Amino acid sequence: MTIWPFVLLRKPNPSAQLLNHERIHLRQQLELGIVPFYLWYFGEYGYWRLRGMDHYRAYRAIRFEREAFDNEENLAYLNKRPFWAFLKKRYQV
């Protein structure tokens, strides 16, 4: 879990992919602002829940999570990531 400027982990020695995933969230929070990020994040989660998705599917449907999951294995992603990249790609849910 990432809450600017901290990455909170359950287990020591996280994988490079997990750290990259969380660093993507840090960048998203910097770009959007911490409070707007979380308002959007939980608003979108609520939207997907109201549309009938279970917890896991609603979580995975959040645009911030889609960007992070899609790019967590690309450890160079943040070096070339466009500004507000979470808005630029259309995702299917």
C-alpha distances in whole Angstrom, upper triangle without the diagonal:
4,7,10,11,8,6,5,7,9,12,14,15,12,14,15,14,10,10,12,10,7,10,11,9,10,14,13,12,15,18,17,17,14,16,17,14,12,16,16,13,14,17,17,15,18,21,20,20,24,25,25,22,20,16,15,17,17,13,14,17,15,16,13,11,15,15,12,13,17,17,14,17,19,18,21,19,18,22,23,21,23,22,20,20,18,21,24,23,24,23,24,22
4,6,7,6,4,6,9,12,14,15,16,14,15,15,14,11,10,11,10,6,8,10,7,7,10,11,9,12,14,14,13,11,13,15,11,11,15,15,12,14,17,17,16,19,21,21,22,25,26,26,23,22,19,18,20,18,15,16,18,15,15,12,12,15,15,12,14,17,16,14,18,19,18,19,18,16,19,21,19,20,19,18,18,16,20,22,22,24,23,25,23
4,6,5,6,8,11,14,17,18,19,17,19,19,18,15,13,15,13,9,11,12,9,8,11,11,8,11,14,13,11,8,10,13,10,9,13,14,12,14,17,18,17,19,22,22,23,25,27,27,25,24,20,20,22,20,16,18,20,16,17,14,14,18,17,15,17,20,19,18,21,22,21,22,20,18,21,23,20,22,20,18,19,18,21,23,24,26,25,27,25
3,5,8,10,14,17,19,19,20,18,20,19,19,16,14,15,14,10,10,12,9,6,9,10,7,8,12,12,10,7,10,12,10,11,14,15,14,16,19,19,19,22,24,24,25,28,29,30,28,27,24,23,25,22,19,20,22,18,18,15,16,19,18,16,19,21,20,18,22,22,20,21,19,17,19,21,19,20,18,17,18,18,20,23,24,26,26,28,27
4,7,10,13,17,19,18,19,17,19,18,18,16,13,14,14,11,10,12,10,7,10,12,9,9,13,14,12,10,13,15,13,14,17,18,17,19,22,22,22,25,27,27,28,31,32,33,30,29,26,25,27,25,21,23,24,21,20,17,18,21,19,17,20,22,20,19,22,22,20,20,19,16,19,21,19,21,19,18,20,19,22,25,26,28,28,30,29
4,6,10,13,15,15,16,14,17,16,17,14,11,13,13,9,10,13,11,8,12,13,11,12,16,16,15,12,15,17,15,15,18,19,17,19,22,22,22,24,27,27,27,30,31,32,29,28,24,23,25,24,20,21,23,21,21,17,17,21,19,16,19,22,20,18,21,21,19,21,20,17,20,23,21,23,21,20,21,21,24,26,27,29,28,30,29
4,6,10,12,12,13,11,13,13,13,10,8,11,10,7,8,11,9,8,12,13,12,14,17,18,16,14,17,18,15,15,19,19,17,18,22,22,20,23,26,25,26,29,30,30,27,26,22,21,23,22,18,19,21,19,19,16,15,18,17,14,16,19,18,15,18,19,17,19,18,16,19,22,20,22,21,20,21,20,23,25,25,27,26,28,27
4,7,9,10,12,11,14,15,15,11,10,13,12,9,12,14,12,12,16,16,15,17,20,20,19,16,18,20,17,16,20,20,17,18,22,22,20,23,26,25,25,28,30,29,26,24,21,20,22,21,18,19,22,20,21,17,16,20,19,16,17,21,20,17,19,21,19,22,21,20,23,25,23,25,25,23,23,22,25,28,28,29,27,29,27
4,6,7,9,8,11,13,13,10,9,13,12,10,13,15,14,14,18,19,18,20,23,23,22,19,21,23,20,19,22,23,20,20,24,24,22,24,27,26,26,29,30,30,26,24,21,19,22,22,18,19,22,21,22,19,17,20,20,16,17,20,19,16,18,20,19,22,21,20,24,26,24,27,26,25,25,23,27,29,28,30,28,29,27
4,7,10,9,12,15,15,12,12,16,15,13,16,18,17,18,21,22,21,23,26,26,25,22,24,26,23,21,24,25,21,22,25,25,23,25,28,26,26,29,31,29,26,24,20,19,22,22,19,20,23,22,24,21,19,22,22,19,18,22,22,18,20,23,21,25,24,24,27,29,27,30,30,28,28,26,30,31,31,32,29,30,28
4,7,7,10,13,14,11,12,16,15,14,17,19,19,19,23,24,23,25,28,28,28,25,27,29,25,24,28,28,24,25,29,28,25,28,31,29,29,32,33,32,29,26,23,21,24,25,21,22,25,24,26,23,20,23,23,20,19,23,22,18,19,22,20,24,24,24,27,29,28,31,31,30,29,28,31,33,32,33,31,32,30
4,6,9,12,14,12,12,15,16,15,17,20,19,19,22,24,24,25,28,29,28,26,28,30,27,26,29,30,26,27,31,30,28,31,34,32,32,35,36,35,32,29,26,24,27,28,24,24,28,27,27,24,22,25,24,21,21,24,22,18,19,22,20,23,24,23,26,28,28,31,31,30,30,29,32,34,33,35,32,34,32
4,7,9,12,10,10,13,15,14,15,18,19,19,22,24,24,25,28,29,28,26,29,31,27,27,30,30,27,28,32,31,29,32,34,33,33,36,37,36,32,30,27,25,27,28,24,24,27,26,27,24,22,24,23,19,19,22,20,16,17,19,17,20,21,21,23,26,25,29,30,29,28,28,31,32,32,33,31,33,31
4,7,8,6,7,10,11,11,13,15,16,16,19,20,21,22,25,26,26,24,27,28,24,24,27,27,24,25,29,27,26,29,31,29,29,33,33,33,29,27,24,21,24,24,21,20,24,23,23,20,18,20,19,16,15,18,17,13,13,16,14,18,18,18,21,23,23,26,27,26,25,24,28,29,28,30,27,29,28
4,5,5,6,9,10,11,12,14,16,17,19,20,21,23,25,26,27,25,28,28,25,25,28,27,24,26,29,27,26,29,31,29,30,33,33,32,29,27,24,21,23,24,21,20,23,22,22,20,17,19,18,14,14,16,14,10,10,13,11,15,16,17,19,21,21,24,25,25,23,23,27,27,26,28,26,27,26
4,6,5,6,9,10,10,12,14,15,16,18,20,21,23,24,25,24,27,27,24,24,28,27,24,26,29,27,26,30,31,29,30,34,34,33,30,28,26,23,24,25,21,20,23,22,21,19,17,18,16,13,13,14,12,8,8,10,8,11,13,13,15,18,17,21,23,23,21,21,25,25,24,26,25,26,26
4,5,5,6,9,10,11,13,14,15,17,19,20,21,23,24,23,26,26,22,22,26,24,21,24,26,24,23,27,28,26,27,31,30,30,26,25,23,19,21,22,18,16,19,19,18,16,14,14,13,10,9,11,9,5,5,8,7,11,11,12,15,17,16,19,21,21,18,18,22,22,21,23,21,23,22
4,5,5,6,9,10,11,13,14,16,17,19,20,21,22,20,23,23,20,20,23,22,19,21,24,22,21,24,26,24,25,29,28,28,24,23,20,17,19,20,16,15,18,17,17,14,12,14,13,9,9,12,11,7,9,11,10,14,13,14,17,19,17,20,21,20,19,18,22,23,22,23,21,23,22
4,5,5,6,9,10,10,12,14,15,16,18,20,20,19,22,23,19,19,23,22,19,22,25,23,22,26,27,26,27,30,31,31,27,26,23,20,22,22,18,17,20,19,18,15,14,16,14,10,11,14,11,8,10,11,9,12,12,12,15,17,16,19,20,20,18,18,22,23,22,24,23,25,24
4,5,5,6,9,10,11,12,14,15,17,18,19,19,22,22,18,19,23,21,19,22,24,22,22,26,27,25,27,30,30,30,27,26,23,21,21,22,18,17,19,17,16,13,12,13,11,8,10,11,8,5,7,8,6,9,9,8,11,13,12,16,17,17,15,15,19,20,19,22,20,23,23
4,6,5,7,9,10,11,13,15,16,17,18,17,20,20,16,17,20,18,15,18,21,19,18,22,23,21,23,26,26,26,23,22,19,17,18,18,14,13,15,14,13,10,9,10,9,5,7,9,7,5,8,9,9,12,10,10,14,15,13,16,16,16,14,13,17,18,17,19,18,20,19
4,5,5,6,9,10,11,13,14,15,16,14,17,18,14,14,18,17,14,17,20,19,18,21,23,22,23,26,27,27,24,23,20,18,19,18,15,14,17,14,14,11,10,12,11,8,10,12,11,8,12,13,12,14,12,11,15,16,14,17,17,16,15,14,18,19,19,21,20,22,21
4,5,5,6,9,10,11,12,14,15,14,17,18,14,16,19,18,16,19,22,20,20,24,25,24,26,29,29,30,27,26,23,21,22,21,18,17,19,16,15,12,12,14,12,9,12,13,11,9,12,12,10,11,10,8,11,14,12,14,14,14,14,14,17,19,19,21,21,23,23
4,5,5,6,9,10,11,12,14,14,17,16,13,14,18,16,14,17,19,18,18,22,22,22,24,27,26,27,24,24,22,20,20,19,16,15,16,14,12,9,9,11,8,6,9,11,8,8,11,11,10,11,9,7,11,12,9,12,12,11,10,10,14,15,15,18,17,20,20
4,5,5,6,9,10,10,11,10,13,13,9,11,14,13,11,14,16,15,15,19,20,20,21,24,24,25,23,22,19,18,18,17,14,14,15,12,11,7,8,11,9,7,10,12,11,11,14,14,14,15,12,11,14,15,12,14,13,11,11,10,14,16,16,18,17,20,20
4,5,5,6,9,10,10,9,13,13,10,12,15,15,13,16,19,18,18,22,23,23,24,27,28,29,26,26,23,21,22,21,17,17,18,15,14,11,12,14,12,10,14,16,14,13,16,16,15,15,13,11,14,15,13,14,13,12,13,13,16,18,19,21,21,24,23
4,5,5,6,9,10,10,14,13,11,13,16,15,14,18,19,18,20,23,23,23,26,28,28,30,27,27,24,23,23,22,19,18,19,16,14,10,12,14,11,10,14,15,13,13,16,15,14,14,11,8,11,12,10,11,9,9,10,11,13,15,17,19,20,23,23
4,5,5,6,8,9,12,10,7,10,13,11,11,14,16,15,16,19,20,20,22,24,25,26,24,24,22,21,21,19,16,16,16,13,11,7,10,12,10,10,13,14,13,14,17,16,16,16,13,11,14,14,11,11,9,7,8,8,11,13,14,17,17,20,20
4,5,5,5,5,8,8,6,8,11,11,10,13,15,15,16,19,20,21,23,25,25,27,25,25,22,22,22,20,17,18,18,14,13,10,12,15,13,12,16,17,16,16,20,19,19,19,16,13,16,17,14,14,12,10,12,11,13,16,18,20,20,23,23
4,6,5,7,10,10,9,12,14,14,14,17,18,19,20,23,23,24,26,28,29,31,29,29,26,25,26,23,21,21,21,17,16,13,15,17,15,15,18,19,18,18,21,20,19,18,16,13,15,16,13,13,10,10,13,13,15,17,19,22,22,25,25
4,6,9,11,10,9,12,14,13,14,17,18,18,20,22,22,23,26,27,28,30,28,29,26,26,25,23,21,21,20,17,14,12,15,17,14,14,18,19,17,18,21,20,19,18,16,13,15,15,12,11,7,7,10,10,12,14,16,19,20,24,24
4,7,8,6,6,9,11,10,11,14,14,15,17,19,19,21,23,24,25,27,26,27,24,24,24,21,19,20,19,15,13,11,15,16,14,15,19,19,19,20,23,22,22,21,18,16,18,18,15,13,10,8,11,10,11,14,17,19,19,23,23
4,6,6,6,9,10,11,12,14,15,16,18,20,21,22,24,25,27,29,27,28,25,25,25,22,20,21,21,17,16,13,16,19,17,17,21,22,21,21,25,24,23,23,21,18,20,20,17,16,13,11,15,14,15,18,20,22,23,26,25
4,6,5,6,9,10,10,12,14,15,16,18,20,21,23,24,26,28,26,26,23,23,24,21,18,20,20,16,16,13,15,18,17,17,20,22,21,21,25,24,23,24,21,18,21,22,19,19,16,14,16,15,17,20,22,23,23,26,25
4,5,5,6,9,10,11,12,14,15,16,18,20,21,22,24,26,25,25,22,23,24,20,18,20,20,16,16,14,17,20,19,19,22,24,24,24,27,27,27,27,24,22,25,25,22,21,18,16,18,17,18,21,23,24,24,26,25
4,6,5,6,8,10,10,12,14,15,16,18,20,21,22,24,23,24,22,22,22,19,17,19,18,14,14,12,16,18,17,18,21,22,22,23,27,26,26,26,23,21,24,24,20,19,16,13,16,14,14,18,20,21,21,24,23
4,6,5,6,9,10,10,12,14,15,17,18,20,21,23,21,22,19,20,20,17,15,16,15,11,11,9,12,14,14,14,17,19,19,19,23,23,23,23,20,18,21,21,18,17,14,11,14,11,13,16,18,19,19,21,20
4,5,5,6,8,10,10,12,14,15,16,18,20,21,20,20,17,18,18,15,13,15,15,11,12,10,12,15,16,15,18,20,20,20,24,25,25,25,22,21,24,24,21,20,18,15,17,14,15,19,20,21,20,22,20
4,6,6,6,8,10,10,12,14,15,16,18,20,19,20,17,19,19,15,14,17,15,12,13,12,14,17,17,18,20,22,23,23,27,27,28,28,25,23,27,26,23,22,19,16,18,15,16,19,20,21,20,22,20
4,6,5,6,8,10,10,12,14,15,16,19,17,19,17,17,17,13,13,14,13,9,10,9,12,14,14,15,18,19,20,21,25,25,26,26,23,21,25,24,20,19,17,13,15,12,12,16,17,17,17,18,17
4,6,5,6,9,10,11,12,14,16,17,15,16,14,14,14,11,9,11,10,7,8,7,9,12,13,13,15,17,18,18,22,23,24,24,21,20,24,23,20,19,18,14,15,12,13,16,17,17,16,17,16
4,5,5,6,8,10,10,12,14,15,14,14,12,13,14,10,9,12,11,9,11,11,12,14,16,16,17,20,21,21,25,26,27,28,25,24,27,27,23,23,21,18,19,15,16,20,20,19,18,19,17
4,5,5,6,9,10,11,12,15,14,15,14,15,15,11,11,14,12,9,11,12,13,15,17,18,19,21,23,23,27,28,29,30,26,25,29,28,24,24,21,18,19,15,15,19,19,18,17,18,16
4,5,5,6,9,10,11,13,12,13,12,13,12,8,9,11,8,6,8,10,11,12,14,15,16,18,20,21,24,25,27,27,24,23,27,26,22,22,20,16,17,13,13,16,16,15,14,15,13
4,5,5,6,9,10,11,9,10,8,10,9,6,6,9,8,6,9,10,10,12,15,15,16,18,20,20,24,25,26,28,25,24,28,27,24,24,22,19,19,15,16,19,18,17,15,15,13
4,5,5,6,9,10,10,11,10,12,12,8,9,12,11,10,13,14,14,16,18,19,20,22,24,24,28,29,30,32,28,28,32,31,27,27,25,22,22,18,18,22,21,19,18,18,15
4,5,5,6,9,9,11,11,13,12,8,11,13,10,9,12,14,15,15,18,19,20,21,24,25,28,29,31,32,28,28,31,30,27,26,25,21,21,17,17,20,19,17,16,15,13
4,5,5,7,6,8,9,10,8,5,8,10,7,8,11,13,13,13,17,18,17,19,22,23,26,27,29,30,27,27,31,30,26,26,25,21,21,17,17,20,18,16,14,13,10
4,5,5,5,6,7,10,9,6,9,11,10,11,14,16,15,16,19,20,19,21,24,25,28,29,31,33,30,30,33,33,29,29,28,24,24,20,21,23,22,20,17,16,13
4,5,7,9,11,13,12,9,12,15,13,13,16,18,18,19,22,23,23,24,27,28,31,32,34,36,32,32,36,35,31,31,30,26,26,22,22,24,23,21,19,17,14
4,6,9,11,13,11,9,13,14,11,13,15,18,18,18,21,22,22,23,26,27,30,31,33,35,31,32,35,34,30,30,29,25,25,21,21,23,21,18,16,15,12
4,7,10,12,9,9,12,14,12,14,17,20,18,18,22,23,22,23,27,27,30,32,34,35,32,33,36,35,32,32,31,28,27,23,23,25,23,21,18,16,12
4,7,8,6,5,9,10,9,12,15,17,15,15,19,20,18,20,23,24,26,28,30,32,29,30,33,33,29,30,29,26,24,21,21,24,21,19,16,14,10
4,6,6,6,9,10,11,13,16,18,15,16,20,20,18,20,23,23,26,28,30,32,30,30,34,33,30,31,30,27,26,22,24,26,23,21,18,16,13
4,6,5,6,9,10,11,15,16,13,15,18,18,16,19,22,21,24,26,28,30,27,28,32,31,28,29,29,25,24,21,22,25,23,21,18,17,14
4,5,5,6,9,10,14,14,11,12,16,15,13,16,19,18,20,23,25,27,25,26,29,29,26,27,27,24,23,19,21,23,21,20,17,16,12
4,5,5,6,9,12,13,11,11,15,15,13,15,18,18,21,23,25,27,24,25,29,28,25,26,26,23,21,18,19,21,19,17,14,12,9
4,5,5,7,10,12,10,11,14,15,14,16,19,19,22,24,26,27,24,25,29,28,24,25,24,21,20,16,18,20,18,16,13,13,9
4,5,6,9,10,7,9,12,12,11,14,16,16,19,21,23,25,22,22,26,25,22,23,23,19,18,15,17,19,18,17,14,14,11
4,6,8,9,6,6,10,10,8,11,13,14,16,18,20,22,19,20,24,23,20,21,21,18,17,13,16,17,15,14,11,11,8
4,6,8,7,6,10,11,10,12,15,16,19,20,22,24,20,21,25,23,20,21,20,17,16,12,13,15,13,12,9,9,6
4,6,5,6,9,10,11,12,14,15,19,20,21,22,19,19,23,22,18,19,18,14,13,10,11,14,13,12,10,11,9
4,5,5,6,9,10,10,12,14,17,18,19,20,16,17,20,19,15,15,14,11,10,6,8,10,9,9,8,10,10
4,5,5,6,9,10,11,12,16,16,17,18,14,14,18,17,13,14,13,10,9,6,9,11,11,12,11,14,13
4,5,5,6,8,10,10,14,15,16,18,15,15,19,18,15,16,16,13,12,9,12,14,13,13,11,13,12
4,5,5,6,8,10,13,14,16,17,14,15,18,17,14,15,16,13,11,8,11,12,10,10,8,10,9
4,6,5,6,8,11,11,13,14,11,11,15,14,10,12,12,10,8,6,9,10,9,10,9,12,13
4,6,5,6,9,10,11,13,10,10,14,14,11,13,14,12,10,9,13,13,12,14,13,15,15
4,5,5,8,10,12,14,12,13,17,16,14,16,17,16,13,11,15,15,13,14,12,14,13
4,6,8,9,12,13,10,12,15,14,12,14,16,15,12,11,14,13,11,12,10,12,13
4,6,5,8,9,7,9,12,11,10,13,15,14,11,11,14,14,12,15,13,16,17
4,6,7,9,8,10,13,13,12,15,17,16,14,14,17,17,16,18,16,18,18
4,6,9,9,11,13,14,14,17,19,19,16,17,20,19,18,20,18,20,20
4,5,5,9,10,11,11,14,17,17,15,16,19,18,17,19,18,21,22
4,6,7,9,10,11,15,17,18,16,17,20,20,19,22,21,24,24
4,6,5,7,9,13,15,17,15,17,20,18,18,22,21,24,26
4,5,6,6,9,12,13,11,13,16,15,15,18,18,21,22
4,5,5,8,10,12,10,12,15,15,16,19,19,23,24
4,6,9,11,14,12,15,18,17,18,21,22,25,27
4,6,9,12,10,14,15,14,15,19,20,23,25
4,7,9,7,10,12,11,12,16,17,20,22
4,6,5,9,10,9,11,15,17,20,22
4,5,9,9,9,12,15,17,21,23
4,5,6,7,10,13,15,18,20
4,5,5,7,11,12,16,17
4,6,7,9,10,13,14
4,6,8,10,13,15
4,7,10,13,15
4,6,10,12
4,7,10
4,6
4
